[in-house]
Amino acid sequence: MRAGRSGSAVALAGALALVAFTAPAAEASDTGITVSNLVINNGKPVIVGTAAEVTPDFTLHVKRPSGYAYNEVEASPFLYHGVTAAQGAQEGGIYSGGETYYEDGSVEGELYIDPPYTLDSNNDATTWKIAVSARTWGSDGQPDAEEYLTGLGTVQVKRVAKATVNASPEPIAKGKTLTVTGRLTRADWVKHAYVGYGGKSAKLQFRKAGTSTYSTVKIVQANSTGDLKTTVTASADGYWRWTFSETSTTGGATAKGDYLDVT
């Protein structure tokens, strides 16, 4: 599914970073299907990198219209932004189906995002609207009615971020000046690669050997290419790392601690 420049859609695959939510019931005008309690990704944003497929879970409840069996009702969530629901569904391609329906009306499944094909602009890191493609089928296997249920809420799609760290020289004598460097990067959905996260501020944290808690030592802003560099005084053996919180468009990241021996 190739996203359009003016808007995008993610189609459903199965029985999918986006903030999950519980939405009020949305009444269908053509099919008679009612959808409620739609939750995506357990209430968390959907955070997507450059290559790995992402498949956030979803659950919802569907109330079928009178006279229809559960195997004659279809309710498939999809995501879109910058266009109408109908345009989003068309640009998103054909639904693969495969949701699991239960006799009590509950439905579960997962969305599917393949970054190189689903996301082709960094502007796709934004708030997406959620709709449901609702359809009823007759006993002859032909669709009776179909519509898009909207007003079901929004979810956030974000770019994966990464952080690295290096503390040197090592070993180092106590009281000497220690240099800590690193780099912040995030997914670029146009280049399909990780690029420098320039201008982002990160916390430099330290965890003394034998303890389990990191403490923030200082905050440093990355340069235009995402590089970080600062100096501190070496005081004890322990681990150094860079960390930063997620934003409205990008996930947070924490580097794996770099152990430094202080003699």
C-alpha positions, 0 to 999 in steps of 0.5 A, spaced: 500 500 500 503 506 497 501 512 501 499 518 497 502 525 498 496 528 500 494 523 505 495 515 507 491 509 509 493 503 513 489 497 511 487 491 516 491 484 515 489 479 520 482 477 524 496 495 527 506 506 532 498 510 533 494 512 540 489 506 542 483 508 545 476 506 547 471 510 542 463 511 543 459 507 539 458 509 531 452 508 528 452 505 521 446 508 516 447 503 510 449 496 513 446 497 520 452 495 523 454 498 530 462 498 532 464 500 539 470 499 544 475 499 539 482 499 542 489 499 538 495 497 540 493 497 548 493 505 548 500 506 546 503 510 539 505 506 534 512 507 533 515 505 526 522 504 523 525 503 516 524 496 514 521 492 520 514 490 519 509 493 525 503 489 527 499 492 533 493 489 535 486 491 535 480 489 539 473 492 538 465 490 539 461 489 533 453 489 533 450 486 527 444 488 524 437 484 525 437 478 520 444 477 519 449 471 522 456 473 524 459 470 518 455 475 514 458 481 517 465 484 516 468 490 520 475 492 518 478 498 521 483 502 517 487 508 518 488 514 514 490 522 514 489 528 510 483 525 506 476 522 506 475 515 509 473 513 502 479 516 499 483 513 504 480 506 504 482 506 496 489 509 497 490 503 502 489 498 497 484 491 498 483 489 505 486 482 506 481 480 512 482 475 517 479 478 523 477 473 528 469 474 530 466 471 536 459 469 538 459 475 543 460 480 538 467 481 540 473 482 534 480 481 534 486 482 529 492 486 527 493 492 523 499 491 518 505 496 516 510 495 512 514 501 512 517 502 505 511 501 502 506 504 507 509 510 509 513 514 504 513 521 507 516 523 514 509 527 514 506 521 515 508 521 523 502 525 525 495 523 528 491 518 524 484 518 523 480 511 524 475 508 520 471 501 519 470 498 513 463 495 514 459 490 510 454 485 510 453 479 506 447 475 503 446 468 504 448 468 496 455 470 498 454 477 495 455 483 499 448 487 501 451 493 503 457 497 505 460 503 508 465 507 512 464 508 519 468 514 522 468 518 528 472 513 531 478 517 534 485 518 532 491 514 533 499 517 533 504 514 528 511 516 530 518 515 527 523 510 531 529 513 534 536 511 536 541 513 541 548 511 542 554 512 547 561 512 548 565 514 554 572 515 554 578 514 555 578 508 559 580 506 564 581 513 567 583 515 573 579 518 579 578 526 578 580 526 571 576 529 565 571 524 562 569 525 555 562 522 553 560 522 546 554 519 542 549 520 536 541 521 536 538 518 529 531 517 527 527 513 521 527 517 515 521 514 511 523 517 505 530 515 505 528 509 508 534 510 513 536 512 520 538 520 519 541 524 525 536 527 529 539 534 529 537 539 535 534 534 539 536 535 547 538 528 551 540 527 558 546 524 560 545 519 565 550 515 570 549 509 574 554 507 579 556 500 579 553 495 584 546 500 583 540 499 579 538 507 578 541 512 573 541 519 575 541 525 570 548 529 570 546 534 565 542 535 559 546 536 552 543 538 545 545 535 539 548 538 533 545 539 526 547 532 525 545 529 531 552 528 534 552 529 542 559 531 546 560 533 553 565 532 559 564 530 566 569 528 572 570 521 573 568 519 580 567 512 580 566 505 576 559 505 572 555 506 566 554 512 562 548 513 557 544 518 553 536 518 553 530 522 551 523 522 551 518 521 545 515 527 542 509 528 538 512 525 531 518 521 534 519 515 539 524 516 545 530 512 545 535 510 550 542 508 549 545 501 552 549 503 558 557 504 557 561 501 562 567 505 565 572 503 569 575 508 574 582 507 577 
